[in-house]
Amino acid sequence: MIRFRPWSVLLALPVLLAAFAPGAFAAASGAIGDLYVTSDTDDMCRQYDLGTGNLVGTYFTSVNGVGQLAIHYNAASSKVLIGHFSGGVDEFDADTGAWIKTYNPGGGTQWAGIYAPNGNVYIGSWTTNDVREYDGTTGAFIGVLTTVSFPSDMRYGPSGDLFICSYDSFYVKQVDANTGAFIDQWSQPSDCRPNDLEFLPSGDILVTAMGTNVVYHYDPAKNLLGTFAGTGWGRTHGIELGPDGYLYVADGITGQVHVFDSGTFAEITPAWLNPDPQVKVVDVAFRPVPGPVSVEARSWGQLKGWWR
């Protein structure tokens, strides 16, 4: 049973207010706070209501990309990037779901695109084994930020540094988000195939691993504290800390998003998506409230303050 949280009413306020706002009864749009789930099976990114887990609809459908992977919003919450196994990184308007452009359509597997602090786009490439920078307006290649062997997903840490998973070489690399200068790198267990990571408000780090089908839990100094797993996991992928304080993790074999308590890591539900999409799901992202910065680090105060 999900525990009542004292500030849960605050979380629901914007939903209640939006219900009576002008145009509220128009067709569903890319609502802030909802969960967006990619699929490399049918290349449809589905939108789910945070409060219920109910399907809102298919919001982003790949245009040039094939095999959806990671999804990342910009700080203004106005645009979104979806990486693919081939065909490039598609960019969409977050309000309308309309396609904007495709970055590097001939670049092979590009697991993740993420918006850079300067407004450009960083994309991890398996063809060149690096993270590359592209002009956010023209889509033109600018240069290599840093080398990474088979880069999978990436995320900004609490200090603003960029953390990048290496799917094939089993490590996470930490670099300066502006210059690409090396800061740190730490190994993951052999054959674990790390593919996504998330930060808790404490600074602890969670790394999902498709090879071992667990989530590794590290302290801020990168010491391994333990692991946790979901029911029936067989292809563990994206992880996201929700605005409700729970952890949402996608698994490809169960085709579901599993929800966990972010303090105890106890599994709350193994099947949050309703109805079951019956496709392989890959990554998850809550559309954020627009903010002035491009990093994704969050404190509990920030999470609660989203809806105040």
N, C-alpha and C positions, 0 to 999 in steps of 0.2 A: 504494500500500500504506500502511495506517495504521501509524505508528511506535509502538513500544512505549514507554509512559511509565512511569517508575519507580514512580509512585504509583497505577498502574492497578489493582494488586491491592487497594489500600485502597478504591478505588471499588467493587470487586466484593464486598467484605466484607458490607455490609448485605444484599445480595441473597442471599448464601449463608446468612447467619444467618436471614434471614426464611424461607428455604425449610424450615427445621426448627423454626420457631416454632409455638406452638399455633394451630390454625386456618389454617395455611399452605396447606392443600389445599382450602380453601373456594373459592367462586367468586371470580374476579378482582375486585379493588377498585381504587380510584383511587390506585395506588401512588406514593409519593414517589420522585422521580427520573425517572419515566417522562415521555415527551413526549406532550402533548395537542395535537391538530391540528384546527382548526375548518374548516368547509366552508360556503360560502354556496349550494351547490348542493342539498344534501339536509338541511341544518341538523342534522347529526350531528357531534359532536366525538369523534374517535377517539383511543384510547390506544395508544401504542407503547412497547415495551420498549427502554430506553436501550441495553442491551448488544448487542442484535441488530437493532433496527429492526423487529422482528416485531409485527404487530397483536395487541394484547391484546383489544380489543373496542371497541364504541361505548359511551362513558361518559356524555356529556351530550347529550341531545336537546332542542332548543329547545321551549319551551312556548308562550309568547306571541310571542317574537321570530321574525322571518323574515329569512333571509339572514345567517348567522353571520359575524361579523367578529373583533374582538380578544378575547383571553382573558387574564384576570389573576387571580391568586390573592391572598388576603390574607396578612399576615405570619404568622399562626398556621397557615397552610396548611389551614384548615378550611373555607373557602368560596371560591367562584370566580365571577367575573362574565364573561358573554359578551355583547358588543355585537352589534347587528343593523342591517340596512338599514331595518327597520320593526318595530313591535310591542314596542319597549322593550329594556331590558338585563335578561336573565334571570340570576338568582343561584341557585347550586346548592350543595348540601353536597358538599364535596370527597371525603369518605370514601365516601359511599353513591351519589352521583350524583343524589340526590333534589332536585327543584325546591324552592326556598325562597320566592322572590317575584320579581316583575318590576317594575323601576323605570321609571316614565314610559312606560307602554305606548302612549300616543298621540303620542309625541314625534318621530316621523319617524326619519331616519337618526341613530343614536347609535353611532358606530363603536366607541368604547371606554368601558368603565367601569373605574375603578381605585380601590382602597381608599385613603382619605385617612389622614393620620397620626393623626387623632382617632377613627378607626373609622367615619366616615361614608363616603360614596361620591361620587367625582367622575365626571361623565359629560359627554362632548363631544357637543354637539348641532348638527346641520346646519340645523335649523329656526330656531334662535336665534343661531347663530354664536358660541357661547361654551362654556365648561366650567362646569357647574352642580353644586352640592353638594346631596346628598340624605341624609336621616337614615338611618343604617345599620340601624336597628331597625324603624322604621315605613315607610320608603320615601318619606316626605314631602319635598317640595321645601323647601330652606332658603334658597338664594340663589345668585347668580352669582359664581364664583371669578375668572374672567378672560374677556375676549373673545378669540376665535380664529376666523378665517375657515375654515369647513369643517374642523373639527378631526378628524383621523384618530387614529392611535394615540398613546399618551403613556407616559412612563416616568420614574421618579425617577433623578436623576443621583447621582454620587459624594458630593456635598455635601448631598443630600437635596432639592434643588430639583426642581420638576416641569418636564419638557420635553414640549412638545406639537407634533405635526406639523400643518401646515396643508396639506391635500390640494389645495385649489383655488388657493391664493395663494402656494404654493411657499416656505414659510419654516418655521423651527422657533422656537417661542417658549419662553423660560425664565422661570418665575415662582417666587416663594416658595410652597412647598407648603402652608403653613399660612394665609397671608393672601391669596395671589394677586397680591402686589405684583410689578410688572414688574422683571425683572433684565436680560434681554437678548433679542435676536431677531436671527437671521441668515438671509439669503436662500439658497435653494437654486437650482440651475440652472433656467432657464425651462422650463415644461411638464413638469417631472420628476415631479410628483404624489407628494410624499413621504408615506409611510404608516406607517412604523415606524422605531424607532431602538433602538440598543443601545450600551452602554458597555463598553470593554475595561478590564482592570485598570490599564493605563497612563493611563487618563483619556481616551484617544482615543474619538471618537464615530463610529458607523456609522449611516447613514440609508438605508433602502431607498426606491427610487423606481419606481413602476409606469409612469410615462410614458416613462422612458428605460431601464428594466429593468436597472439597475445598483445597486450599493451604493456610496454615497459615503463616503469615509474622511476624517475631520477630526481634527486634533490638538485638545488641550483648549482652545486659543485660538480654535477654529473655523476654522482655515485648512485649505483643501481640500488633501489630500495625494495623492489618487488615487481610483480606482474599481476594482471587480472585479465579475464577472458569472459566472453559471452556464451550463451547457450547455442550449441551447434555451429560455432564459428568454423569457417574453412577458408576464408579469403578476406582477411581483415584489412580495411582500407581507411577511409577518412574519419577524422575525429574533430569534434567542435564542442567547446564549452558554451552552453546555451545561456540566454539572458535570464532563464529561470534558475541558473546555478547547477543544472544537471549536465552530465556528459552524454553526448550523442555520438555513437560510433557506427559506421556503415560496414556491413559484411556481405561479400558477394555471394557466398554459398547459400546462406539463409535468405538473401535478397531483402534484408531488413535493416532498419536502424534500431540499435539496441541502446537503451538508456540506463545510465549508471549514476549512483550517488557520487558526487565529486570529492567527498571526504572519506568515505569508507570503501568506495569502488564496488559496492554491492549492486548487482544488477536489479534494476527496478522493473524493466520490461524487455523481453527479447524481440518484441514485434510492435514497434511504435507506429509504423506507417499503416494507415488505414484508408482504403483496402490495401492488402498486400500487392505491391506492384508486379510481382511475378517476373521480374527481370533482375539481372545482376546490377546492384547499385555500387557506386564507387566512392564519391566524395560528398560531403555535406557542408553547407554554409548557411548561417543565419544572415539575412540581409541586415546590415548594421544601420543604426541611426547615423545620419551624416555627422562627420566630425572634422576638426581642423588638421588632423595629423594622419599620416599614411600607415603608421604601424598598427598592429592588431592587439597589442598588449592590453590587458584589462585587469582592473582590481574589482573587488566585490562592490565597492562604492560606485565605480563606473557602471557596473552591470545593473545595479539597482537604480542608479540615477538615469539610465536610459529612458525610463518610462515616467519620470517625475515631471 
